[in-house]
């Protein structure tokens, strides 16, 4: 089961998730099958709908740092003295 399938299960199914997002069930199905990536504008909504069980990073593993740079862990600054 991929992360989007998990999100659907948490939301109550593909149709339920599609209604929550305001998209067609066919769009969700294409995301699940990997035919299209989940658009960034829906990733936050999926994260909220799953109460963080499925994150933006899970949904966009290859480019989340570019879309949401604020989520990138800050590196500690080393004091030089």
PyMOL Python script that loads the backbone (N, CA, C, O; Angstrom):
from pymol import cmd

cmd.read_pdbstr("""\
ATOM      1  N   UNK A   1       0.847  -1.178   0.000  1.00  0.00           N
ATOM      2  CA  UNK A   1       0.000   0.000   0.000  1.00  0.00           C
ATOM      3  C   UNK A   1       0.894   1.243   0.000  1.00  0.00           C
ATOM      4  O   UNK A   1       1.783   1.375   0.841  1.00  0.00           O
ATOM      5  N   UNK A   2       0.653   2.151  -0.947  1.00  0.00           N
ATOM      6  CA  UNK A   2       1.442   3.383  -0.976  1.00  0.00           C
ATOM      7  C   UNK A   2       0.829   4.424  -0.046  1.00  0.00           C
ATOM      8  O   UNK A   2      -0.245   4.217   0.518  1.00  0.00           O
ATOM      9  N   UNK A   3       1.524   5.536   0.104  1.00  0.00           N
ATOM     10  CA  UNK A   3       1.088   6.569   1.050  1.00  0.00           C
ATOM     11  C   UNK A   3      -0.283   7.144   0.692  1.00  0.00           C
ATOM     12  O   UNK A   3      -1.079   7.450   1.580  1.00  0.00           O
ATOM     13  N   UNK A   4      -0.555   7.288  -0.587  1.00  0.00           N
ATOM     14  CA  UNK A   4      -1.843   7.839  -0.986  1.00  0.00           C
ATOM     15  C   UNK A   4      -2.977   6.851  -0.715  1.00  0.00           C
ATOM     16  O   UNK A   4      -4.084   7.257  -0.362  1.00  0.00           O
ATOM     17  N   UNK A   5      -2.706   5.569  -0.876  1.00  0.00           N
ATOM     18  CA  UNK A   5      -3.704   4.565  -0.520  1.00  0.00           C
ATOM     19  C   UNK A   5      -3.985   4.614   0.979  1.00  0.00           C
ATOM     20  O   UNK A   5      -5.129   4.458   1.406  1.00  0.00           O
ATOM     21  N   UNK A   6      -2.950   4.829   1.769  1.00  0.00           N
ATOM     22  CA  UNK A   6      -3.138   4.985   3.208  1.00  0.00           C
ATOM     23  C   UNK A   6      -4.010   6.194   3.508  1.00  0.00           C
ATOM     24  O   UNK A   6      -4.894   6.134   4.362  1.00  0.00           O
ATOM     25  N   UNK A   7      -3.758   7.295   2.800  1.00  0.00           N
ATOM     26  CA  UNK A   7      -4.567   8.502   2.991  1.00  0.00           C
ATOM     27  C   UNK A   7      -6.033   8.229   2.658  1.00  0.00           C
ATOM     28  O   UNK A   7      -6.933   8.687   3.363  1.00  0.00           O
ATOM     29  N   UNK A   8      -6.261   7.487   1.589  1.00  0.00           N
ATOM     30  CA  UNK A   8      -7.631   7.142   1.211  1.00  0.00           C
ATOM     31  C   UNK A   8      -8.294   6.294   2.294  1.00  0.00           C
ATOM     32  O   UNK A   8      -9.453   6.515   2.644  1.00  0.00           O
ATOM     33  N   UNK A   9      -7.559   5.334   2.814  1.00  0.00           N
ATOM     34  CA  UNK A   9      -8.107   4.474   3.864  1.00  0.00           C
ATOM     35  C   UNK A   9      -8.481   5.297   5.091  1.00  0.00           C
ATOM     36  O   UNK A   9      -9.537   5.084   5.687  1.00  0.00           O
ATOM     37  N   UNK A  10      -7.629   6.224   5.463  1.00  0.00           N
ATOM     38  CA  UNK A  10      -7.895   7.078   6.625  1.00  0.00           C
ATOM     39  C   UNK A  10      -9.107   7.967   6.376  1.00  0.00           C
ATOM     40  O   UNK A  10      -9.920   8.185   7.274  1.00  0.00           O
ATOM     41  N   UNK A  11      -9.226   8.484   5.142  1.00  0.00           N
ATOM     42  CA  UNK A  11     -10.315   9.394   4.788  1.00  0.00           C
ATOM     43  C   UNK A  11     -11.640   8.675   4.567  1.00  0.00           C
ATOM     44  O   UNK A  11     -12.691   9.316   4.540  1.00  0.00           O
ATOM     45  N   UNK A  12     -11.607   7.352   4.409  1.00  0.00           N
ATOM     46  CA  UNK A  12     -12.834   6.607   4.169  1.00  0.00           C
ATOM     47  C   UNK A  12     -13.001   6.148   2.735  1.00  0.00           C
ATOM     48  O   UNK A  12     -14.103   5.785   2.325  1.00  0.00           O
ATOM     49  N   UNK A  13     -11.921   6.159   1.966  1.00  0.00           N
ATOM     50  CA  UNK A  13     -11.956   5.680   0.586  1.00  0.00           C
ATOM     51  C   UNK A  13     -11.582   6.768  -0.398  1.00  0.00           C
ATOM     52  O   UNK A  13     -11.496   7.945  -0.048  1.00  0.00           O
ATOM     53  N   UNK A  14     -11.360   6.353  -1.638  1.00  0.00           N
ATOM     54  CA  UNK A  14     -10.960   7.291  -2.692  1.00  0.00           C
ATOM     55  C   UNK A  14     -12.019   8.359  -2.910  1.00  0.00           C
ATOM     56  O   UNK A  14     -11.700   9.539  -3.053  1.00  0.00           O
ATOM     57  N   UNK A  15     -13.277   7.943  -2.934  1.00  0.00           N
ATOM     58  CA  UNK A  15     -14.358   8.904  -3.178  1.00  0.00           C
ATOM     59  C   UNK A  15     -14.429   9.924  -2.048  1.00  0.00           C
ATOM     60  O   UNK A  15     -14.622  11.115  -2.294  1.00  0.00           O
ATOM     61  N   UNK A  16     -14.276   9.464  -0.824  1.00  0.00           N
ATOM     62  CA  UNK A  16     -14.327  10.376   0.322  1.00  0.00           C
ATOM     63  C   UNK A  16     -13.170  11.372   0.279  1.00  0.00           C
ATOM     64  O   UNK A  16     -13.366  12.563   0.521  1.00  0.00           O
ATOM     65  N   UNK A  17     -11.976  10.894  -0.024  1.00  0.00           N
ATOM     66  CA  UNK A  17     -10.836  11.796  -0.107  1.00  0.00           C
ATOM     67  C   UNK A  17     -11.024  12.790  -1.249  1.00  0.00           C
ATOM     68  O   UNK A  17     -10.723  13.974  -1.096  1.00  0.00           O
ATOM     69  N   UNK A  18     -11.513  12.324  -2.372  1.00  0.00           N
ATOM     70  CA  UNK A  18     -11.708  13.231  -3.506  1.00  0.00           C
ATOM     71  C   UNK A  18     -12.722  14.322  -3.155  1.00  0.00           C
ATOM     72  O   UNK A  18     -12.546  15.476  -3.547  1.00  0.00           O
ATOM     73  N   UNK A  19     -13.774  13.971  -2.426  1.00  0.00           N
ATOM     74  CA  UNK A  19     -14.753  14.984  -2.000  1.00  0.00           C
ATOM     75  C   UNK A  19     -14.114  16.000  -1.063  1.00  0.00           C
ATOM     76  O   UNK A  19     -14.348  17.202  -1.189  1.00  0.00           O
ATOM     77  N   UNK A  20     -13.301  15.515  -0.119  1.00  0.00           N
ATOM     78  CA  UNK A  20     -12.634  16.423   0.824  1.00  0.00           C
ATOM     79  C   UNK A  20     -11.715  17.408   0.100  1.00  0.00           C
ATOM     80  O   UNK A  20     -11.583  18.563   0.505  1.00  0.00           O
ATOM     81  N   UNK A  21     -11.087  16.936  -0.971  1.00  0.00           N
ATOM     82  CA  UNK A  21     -10.137  17.770  -1.710  1.00  0.00           C
ATOM     83  C   UNK A  21     -10.793  18.599  -2.803  1.00  0.00           C
ATOM     84  O   UNK A  21     -10.188  19.538  -3.320  1.00  0.00           O
ATOM     85  N   UNK A  22     -12.025  18.256  -3.155  1.00  0.00           N
ATOM     86  CA  UNK A  22     -12.701  18.966  -4.238  1.00  0.00           C
ATOM     87  C   UNK A  22     -12.176  18.592  -5.611  1.00  0.00           C
ATOM     88  O   UNK A  22     -12.157  19.416  -6.525  1.00  0.00           O
ATOM     89  N   UNK A  23     -11.747  17.336  -5.752  1.00  0.00           N
ATOM     90  CA  UNK A  23     -11.263  16.829  -7.033  1.00  0.00           C
ATOM     91  C   UNK A  23     -12.066  15.593  -7.402  1.00  0.00           C
ATOM     92  O   UNK A  23     -12.844  15.087  -6.593  1.00  0.00           O
ATOM     93  N   UNK A  24     -11.880  15.111  -8.611  1.00  0.00           N
ATOM     94  CA  UNK A  24     -12.603  13.913  -9.032  1.00  0.00           C
ATOM     95  C   UNK A  24     -11.940  12.666  -8.450  1.00  0.00           C
ATOM     96  O   UNK A  24     -10.750  12.663  -8.136  1.00  0.00           O
ATOM     97  N   UNK A  25     -12.728  11.624  -8.318  1.00  0.00           N
ATOM     98  CA  UNK A  25     -12.182  10.338  -7.877  1.00  0.00           C
ATOM     99  C   UNK A  25     -11.169   9.826  -8.896  1.00  0.00           C
ATOM    100  O   UNK A  25     -10.217   9.132  -8.538  1.00  0.00           O
ATOM    101  N   UNK A  26     -11.374  10.168 -10.160  1.00  0.00           N
ATOM    102  CA  UNK A  26     -10.432   9.754 -11.207  1.00  0.00           C
ATOM    103  C   UNK A  26      -9.058  10.400 -10.984  1.00  0.00           C
ATOM    104  O   UNK A  26      -8.030   9.765 -11.216  1.00  0.00           O
ATOM    105  N   UNK A  27      -9.043  11.647 -10.540  1.00  0.00           N
ATOM    106  CA  UNK A  27      -7.768  12.311 -10.267  1.00  0.00           C
ATOM    107  C   UNK A  27      -7.028  11.597  -9.143  1.00  0.00           C
ATOM    108  O   UNK A  27      -5.826  11.352  -9.246  1.00  0.00           O
ATOM    109  N   UNK A  28      -7.734  11.266  -8.082  1.00  0.00           N
ATOM    110  CA  UNK A  28      -7.110  10.548  -6.962  1.00  0.00           C
ATOM    111  C   UNK A  28      -6.588   9.198  -7.442  1.00  0.00           C
ATOM    112  O   UNK A  28      -5.503   8.770  -7.050  1.00  0.00           O
ATOM    113  N   UNK A  29      -7.358   8.537  -8.285  1.00  0.00           N
ATOM    114  CA  UNK A  29      -6.935   7.243  -8.816  1.00  0.00           C
ATOM    115  C   UNK A  29      -5.661   7.374  -9.644  1.00  0.00           C
ATOM    116  O   UNK A  29      -4.788   6.508  -9.574  1.00  0.00           O
ATOM    117  N   UNK A  30      -5.545   8.434 -10.419  1.00  0.00           N
ATOM    118  CA  UNK A  30      -4.329   8.662 -11.210  1.00  0.00           C
ATOM    119  C   UNK A  30      -3.127   8.903 -10.304  1.00  0.00           C
ATOM    120  O   UNK A  30      -2.022   8.457 -10.611  1.00  0.00           O
ATOM    121  N   UNK A  31      -3.334   9.606  -9.190  1.00  0.00           N
ATOM    122  CA  UNK A  31      -2.251   9.836  -8.238  1.00  0.00           C
ATOM    123  C   UNK A  31      -1.797   8.520  -7.621  1.00  0.00           C
ATOM    124  O   UNK A  31      -0.601   8.267  -7.472  1.00  0.00           O
ATOM    125  N   UNK A  32      -2.771   7.687  -7.265  1.00  0.00           N
ATOM    126  CA  UNK A  32      -2.453   6.389  -6.653  1.00  0.00           C
ATOM    127  C   UNK A  32      -1.649   5.524  -7.614  1.00  0.00           C
ATOM    128  O   UNK A  32      -0.674   4.887  -7.217  1.00  0.00           O
ATOM    129  N   UNK A  33      -2.056   5.504  -8.864  1.00  0.00           N
ATOM    130  CA  UNK A  33      -1.381   4.672  -9.866  1.00  0.00           C
ATOM    131  C   UNK A  33      -0.047   5.259 -10.319  1.00  0.00           C
ATOM    132  O   UNK A  33       0.697   4.609 -11.053  1.00  0.00           O
ATOM    133  N   UNK A  34       0.260   6.476  -9.888  1.00  0.00           N
ATOM    134  CA  UNK A  34       1.514   7.101 -10.292  1.00  0.00           C
ATOM    135  C   UNK A  34       1.481   7.695 -11.685  1.00  0.00           C
ATOM    136  O   UNK A  34       2.526   8.023 -12.248  1.00  0.00           O
ATOM    137  N   UNK A  35       0.285   7.836 -12.248  1.00  0.00           N
ATOM    138  CA  UNK A  35       0.165   8.424 -13.578  1.00  0.00           C
ATOM    139  C   UNK A  35       0.410   9.929 -13.534  1.00  0.00           C
ATOM    140  O   UNK A  35       0.884  10.525 -14.500  1.00  0.00           O
ATOM    141  N   UNK A  36       0.079  10.525 -12.401  1.00  0.00           N
ATOM    142  CA  UNK A  36       0.311  11.949 -12.169  1.00  0.00           C
ATOM    143  C   UNK A  36       0.734  12.122 -10.713  1.00  0.00           C
ATOM    144  O   UNK A  36       0.268  11.390  -9.840  1.00  0.00           O
ATOM    145  N   UNK A  37       1.609  13.079 -10.450  1.00  0.00           N
ATOM    146  CA  UNK A  37       1.958  13.336  -9.047  1.00  0.00           C
ATOM    147  C   UNK A  37       0.827  14.104  -8.362  1.00  0.00           C
ATOM    148  O   UNK A  37       0.033  14.774  -9.023  1.00  0.00           O
ATOM    149  N   UNK A  38       0.764  14.003  -7.059  1.00  0.00           N
ATOM    150  CA  UNK A  38      -0.202  14.786  -6.304  1.00  0.00           C
ATOM    151  C   UNK A  38       0.209  16.254  -6.431  1.00  0.00           C
ATOM    152  O   UNK A  38       1.342  16.604  -6.099  1.00  0.00           O
ATOM    153  N   UNK A  39      -0.688  17.110  -6.902  1.00  0.00           N
ATOM    154  CA  UNK A  39      -0.332  18.527  -7.012  1.00  0.00           C
ATOM    155  C   UNK A  39      -0.004  19.109  -5.634  1.00  0.00           C
ATOM    156  O   UNK A  39      -0.665  18.781  -4.649  1.00  0.00           O
ATOM    157  N   UNK A  40       1.001  19.959  -5.566  1.00  0.00           N
ATOM    158  CA  UNK A  40       1.375  20.543  -4.273  1.00  0.00           C
ATOM    159  C   UNK A  40       0.209  21.196  -3.542  1.00  0.00           C
ATOM    160  O   UNK A  40       0.153  21.149  -2.313  1.00  0.00           O
ATOM    161  N   UNK A  41      -0.717  21.802  -4.270  1.00  0.00           N
ATOM    162  CA  UNK A  41      -1.829  22.498  -3.605  1.00  0.00           C
ATOM    163  C   UNK A  41      -2.730  21.542  -2.828  1.00  0.00           C
ATOM    164  O   UNK A  41      -3.495  21.990  -1.973  1.00  0.00           O
ATOM    165  N   UNK A  42      -2.660  20.235  -3.101  1.00  0.00           N
ATOM    166  CA  UNK A  42      -3.487  19.269  -2.386  1.00  0.00           C
ATOM    167  C   UNK A  42      -2.727  18.534  -1.276  1.00  0.00           C
ATOM    168  O   UNK A  42      -3.339  17.884  -0.429  1.00  0.00           O
ATOM    169  N   UNK A  43      -1.416  18.637  -1.282  1.00  0.00           N
ATOM    170  CA  UNK A  43      -0.616  17.889  -0.307  1.00  0.00           C
ATOM    171  C   UNK A  43      -0.879  18.315   1.127  1.00  0.00           C
ATOM    172  O   UNK A  43      -0.981  17.468   2.015  1.00  0.00           O
ATOM    173  N   UNK A  44      -0.991  19.609   1.364  1.00  0.00           N
ATOM    174  CA  UNK A  44      -1.255  20.090   2.722  1.00  0.00           C
ATOM    175  C   UNK A  44      -2.628  19.606   3.183  1.00  0.00           C
ATOM    176  O   UNK A  44      -2.786  19.200   4.334  1.00  0.00           O
ATOM    177  N   UNK A  45      -3.615  19.644   2.299  1.00  0.00           N
ATOM    178  CA  UNK A  45      -4.962  19.184   2.649  1.00  0.00           C
ATOM    179  C   UNK A  45      -4.965  17.699   2.998  1.00  0.00           C
ATOM    180  O   UNK A  45      -5.666  17.275   3.916  1.00  0.00           O
ATOM    181  N   UNK A  46      -4.186  16.914   2.269  1.00  0.00           N
ATOM    182  CA  UNK A  46      -4.096  15.482   2.564  1.00  0.00           C
ATOM    183  C   UNK A  46      -3.410  15.276   3.905  1.00  0.00           C
ATOM    184  O   UNK A  46      -3.829  14.434   4.700  1.00  0.00           O
ATOM    185  N   UNK A  47      -2.362  16.038   4.156  1.00  0.00           N
ATOM    186  CA  UNK A  47      -1.669  15.943   5.448  1.00  0.00           C
ATOM    187  C   UNK A  47      -2.628  16.273   6.591  1.00  0.00           C
ATOM    188  O   UNK A  47      -2.636  15.585   7.611  1.00  0.00           O
ATOM    189  N   UNK A  48      -3.428  17.311   6.427  1.00  0.00           N
ATOM    190  CA  UNK A  48      -4.390  17.686   7.464  1.00  0.00           C
ATOM    191  C   UNK A  48      -5.499  16.646   7.603  1.00  0.00           C
ATOM    192  O   UNK A  48      -5.903  16.310   8.716  1.00  0.00           O
ATOM    193  N   UNK A  49      -5.994  16.135   6.464  1.00  0.00           N
ATOM    194  CA  UNK A  49      -7.075  15.146   6.498  1.00  0.00           C
ATOM    195  C   UNK A  49      -6.650  13.849   7.185  1.00  0.00           C
ATOM    196  O   UNK A  49      -7.476  13.144   7.764  1.00  0.00           O
ATOM    197  N   UNK A  50      -5.354  13.544   7.115  1.00  0.00           N
ATOM    198  CA  UNK A  50      -4.851  12.314   7.738  1.00  0.00           C
ATOM    199  C   UNK A  50      -4.227  12.581   9.105  1.00  0.00           C
ATOM    200  O   UNK A  50      -3.626  11.692   9.707  1.00  0.00           O
ATOM    201  N   UNK A  51      -4.375  13.816   9.588  1.00  0.00           N
ATOM    202  CA  UNK A  51      -3.812  14.218  10.886  1.00  0.00           C
ATOM    203  C   UNK A  51      -2.317  13.918  10.968  1.00  0.00           C
ATOM    204  O   UNK A  51      -1.803  13.522  12.014  1.00  0.00           O
ATOM    205  N   UNK A  52      -1.628  14.115   9.835  1.00  0.00           N
ATOM    206  CA  UNK A  52      -0.185  13.956   9.779  1.00  0.00           C
ATOM    207  C   UNK A  52       0.305  12.539   9.533  1.00  0.00           C
ATOM    208  O   UNK A  52       1.513  12.305   9.485  1.00  0.00           O
ATOM    209  N   UNK A  53      -0.602  11.598   9.378  1.00  0.00           N
ATOM    210  CA  UNK A  53      -0.184  10.224   9.098  1.00  0.00           C
ATOM    211  C   UNK A  53       0.457  10.112   7.716  1.00  0.00           C
ATOM    212  O   UNK A  53       1.348   9.289   7.504  1.00  0.00           O
ATOM    213  N   UNK A  54       0.005  10.937   6.786  1.00  0.00           N
ATOM    214  CA  UNK A  54       0.594  11.027   5.448  1.00  0.00           C
ATOM    215  C   UNK A  54       1.022  12.478   5.283  1.00  0.00           C
ATOM    216  O   UNK A  54       0.191  13.386   5.312  1.00  0.00           O
ATOM    217  N   UNK A  55       2.312  12.689   5.112  1.00  0.00           N
ATOM    218  CA  UNK A  55       2.848  14.046   5.068  1.00  0.00           C
ATOM    219  C   UNK A  55       3.111  14.516   3.641  1.00  0.00           C
ATOM    220  O   UNK A  55       3.078  13.737   2.688  1.00  0.00           O
ATOM    221  N   UNK A  56       3.371  15.805   3.530  1.00  0.00           N
ATOM    222  CA  UNK A  56       3.762  16.379   2.233  1.00  0.00           C
ATOM    223  C   UNK A  56       5.030  15.718   1.723  1.00  0.00           C
ATOM    224  O   UNK A  56       5.182  15.473   0.526  1.00  0.00           O
ATOM    225  N   UNK A  57       5.935  15.434   2.646  1.00  0.00           N
ATOM    226  CA  UNK A  57       7.188  14.788   2.268  1.00  0.00           C
ATOM    227  C   UNK A  57       6.931  13.389   1.711  1.00  0.00           C
ATOM    228  O   UNK A  57       7.605  12.954   0.777  1.00  0.00           O
ATOM    229  N   UNK A  58       5.957  12.688   2.287  1.00  0.00           N
ATOM    230  CA  UNK A  58       5.587  11.357   1.781  1.00  0.00           C
ATOM    231  C   UNK A  58       5.032  11.445   0.365  1.00  0.00           C
ATOM    232  O   UNK A  58       5.333  10.609  -0.487  1.00  0.00           O
ATOM    233  N   UNK A  59       4.227  12.455   0.131  1.00  0.00           N
ATOM    234  CA  UNK A  59       3.537  12.584  -1.153  1.00  0.00           C
ATOM    235  C   UNK A  59       4.422  13.126  -2.267  1.00  0.00           C
ATOM    236  O   UNK A  59       4.199  12.821  -3.438  1.00  0.00           O
ATOM    237  N   UNK A  60       5.426  13.926  -1.913  1.00  0.00           N
ATOM    238  CA  UNK A  60       6.317  14.528  -2.906  1.00  0.00           C
ATOM    239  C   UNK A  60       7.764  14.311  -2.481  1.00  0.00           C
ATOM    240  O   UNK A  60       8.475  15.280  -2.217  1.00  0.00           O
ATOM    241  N   UNK A  61       8.218  13.049  -2.408  1.00  0.00           N
ATOM    242  CA  UNK A  61       9.547  12.768  -1.855  1.00  0.00           C
ATOM    243  C   UNK A  61      10.707  13.365  -2.641  1.00  0.00           C
ATOM    244  O   UNK A  61      11.778  13.582  -2.076  1.00  0.00           O
ATOM    245  N   UNK A  62      10.521  13.633  -3.918  1.00  0.00           N
ATOM    246  CA  UNK A  62      11.627  14.113  -4.746  1.00  0.00           C
ATOM    247  C   UNK A  62      11.762  15.632  -4.817  1.00  0.00           C
ATOM    248  O   UNK A  62      12.805  16.144  -5.224  1.00  0.00           O
ATOM    249  N   UNK A  63      10.713  16.353  -4.424  1.00  0.00           N
ATOM    250  CA  UNK A  63      10.799  17.808  -4.568  1.00  0.00           C
ATOM    251  C   UNK A  63      10.183  18.607  -3.428  1.00  0.00           C
ATOM    252  O   UNK A  63      10.030  19.822  -3.550  1.00  0.00           O
ATOM    253  N   UNK A  64       9.830  17.964  -2.334  1.00  0.00           N
ATOM    254  CA  UNK A  64       9.175  18.707  -1.256  1.00  0.00           C
ATOM    255  C   UNK A  64      10.041  19.838  -0.713  1.00  0.00           C
ATOM    256  O   UNK A  64       9.520  20.869  -0.289  1.00  0.00           O
ATOM    257  N   UNK A  65      11.374  19.650  -0.724  1.00  0.00           N
ATOM    258  CA  UNK A  65      12.265  20.694  -0.196  1.00  0.00           C
ATOM    259  C   UNK A  65      12.185  21.973  -1.028  1.00  0.00           C
ATOM    260  O   UNK A  65      12.363  23.073  -0.506  1.00  0.00           O
ATOM    261  N   UNK A  66      11.916  21.820  -2.320  1.00  0.00           N
ATOM    262  CA  UNK A  66      11.797  22.976  -3.208  1.00  0.00           C
ATOM    263  C   UNK A  66      10.460  23.686  -3.037  1.00  0.00           C
ATOM    264  O   UNK A  66      10.370  24.906  -3.174  1.00  0.00           O
ATOM    265  N   UNK A  67       9.428  22.913  -2.740  1.00  0.00           N
ATOM    266  CA  UNK A  67       8.080  23.466  -2.610  1.00  0.00           C
ATOM    267  C   UNK A  67       7.872  24.086  -1.224  1.00  0.00           C
ATOM    268  O   UNK A  67       7.298  25.167  -1.095  1.00  0.00           O
ATOM    269  N   UNK A  68       8.351  23.380  -0.191  1.00  0.00           N
ATOM    270  CA  UNK A  68       8.175  23.823   1.192  1.00  0.00           C
ATOM    271  C   UNK A  68       9.530  23.890   1.890  1.00  0.00           C
ATOM    272  O   UNK A  68       9.804  23.079   2.775  1.00  0.00           O
ATOM    273  N   UNK A  69      10.379  24.838   1.509  1.00  0.00           N
ATOM    274  CA  UNK A  69      11.724  24.903   2.100  1.00  0.00           C
ATOM    275  C   UNK A  69      11.699  25.132   3.605  1.00  0.00           C
ATOM    276  O   UNK A  69      12.658  24.797   4.300  1.00  0.00           O
ATOM    277  N   UNK A  70      10.618  25.695   4.109  1.00  0.00           N
ATOM    278  CA  UNK A  70      10.530  25.940   5.550  1.00  0.00           C
ATOM    279  C   UNK A  70      10.465  24.647   6.367  1.00  0.00           C
ATOM    280  O   UNK A  70      10.675  24.668   7.580  1.00  0.00           O
ATOM    281  N   UNK A  71      10.179  23.531   5.712  1.00  0.00           N
ATOM    282  CA  UNK A  71      10.129  22.242   6.412  1.00  0.00           C
ATOM    283  C   UNK A  71      11.485  21.559   6.497  1.00  0.00           C
ATOM    284  O   UNK A  71      11.641  20.560   7.199  1.00  0.00           O
ATOM    285  N   UNK A  72      12.459  22.096   5.785  1.00  0.00           N
ATOM    286  CA  UNK A  72      13.801  21.523   5.796  1.00  0.00           C
ATOM    287  C   UNK A  72      14.421  21.776   7.165  1.00  0.00           C
ATOM    288  O   UNK A  72      14.430  22.914   7.634  1.00  0.00           O
ATOM    289  N   UNK A  73      14.942  20.728   7.815  1.00  0.00           N
ATOM    290  CA  UNK A  73      15.544  20.932   9.126  1.00  0.00           C
ATOM    291  C   UNK A  73      16.676  21.944   9.065  1.00  0.00           C
ATOM    292  O   UNK A  73      17.516  21.906   8.165  1.00  0.00           O
ATOM    293  N   UNK A  74      16.686  22.827  10.013  1.00  0.00           N
ATOM    294  CA  UNK A  74      17.765  23.830  10.093  1.00  0.00           C
ATOM    295  C   UNK A  74      19.009  23.179  10.645  1.00  0.00           C
ATOM    296  O   UNK A  74      18.946  22.403  11.599  1.00  0.00           O
ATOM    297  N   UNK A  75      20.133  23.491  10.049  1.00  0.00           N
ATOM    298  CA  UNK A  75      21.407  22.979  10.571  1.00  0.00           C
ATOM    299  C   UNK A  75      21.852  23.917  11.676  1.00  0.00           C
ATOM    300  O   UNK A  75      21.717  25.136  11.572  1.00  0.00           O
ATOM    301  N   UNK A  76      22.380  23.333  12.725  1.00  0.00           N
ATOM    302  CA  UNK A  76      22.870  24.124  13.835  1.00  0.00           C
ATOM    303  C   UNK A  76      24.099  24.919  13.391  1.00  0.00           C
ATOM    304  O   UNK A  76      24.988  24.411  12.709  1.00  0.00           O
ATOM    305  N   UNK A  77      24.108  26.166  13.801  1.00  0.00           N
ATOM    306  CA  UNK A  77      25.271  26.986  13.508  1.00  0.00           C
ATOM    307  C   UNK A  77      26.336  26.712  14.553  1.00  0.00           C
ATOM    308  O   UNK A  77      26.062  26.678  15.752  1.00  0.00           O
ATOM    309  N   UNK A  78      27.512  26.524  14.089  1.00  0.00           N
ATOM    310  CA  UNK A  78      28.639  26.263  14.989  1.00  0.00           C
ATOM    311  C   UNK A  78      29.312  27.584  15.329  1.00  0.00           C
ATOM    312  O   UNK A  78      29.737  28.327  14.444  1.00  0.00           O
ATOM    313  N   UNK A  79      29.400  27.864  16.612  1.00  0.00           N
ATOM    314  CA  UNK A  79      30.047  29.114  17.043  1.00  0.00           C
ATOM    315  C   UNK A  79      31.554  28.957  16.920  1.00  0.00           C
ATOM    316  O   UNK A  79      32.146  28.018  17.454  1.00  0.00           O
ATOM    317  N   UNK A  80      32.145  29.872  16.223  1.00  0.00           N
ATOM    318  CA  UNK A  80      33.595  29.864  16.092  1.00  0.00           C
ATOM    319  C   UNK A  80      34.163  30.931  17.032  1.00  0.00           C
ATOM    320  O   UNK A  80      33.712  32.076  17.030  1.00  0.00           O
ATOM    321  N   UNK A  81      35.138  30.547  17.817  1.00  0.00           N
ATOM    322  CA  UNK A  81      35.645  31.563  18.722  1.00  0.00           C
ATOM    323  C   UNK A  81      37.012  31.337  19.219  1.00  0.00           C
ATOM    324  O   UNK A  81      37.529  32.143  19.992  1.00  0.00           O
TER     325      UNK A  81
END
""", "prot")
cmd.dss("prot")
cmd.show_as("cartoon", "prot")
cmd.util.cbc("prot")
cmd.orient("prot")
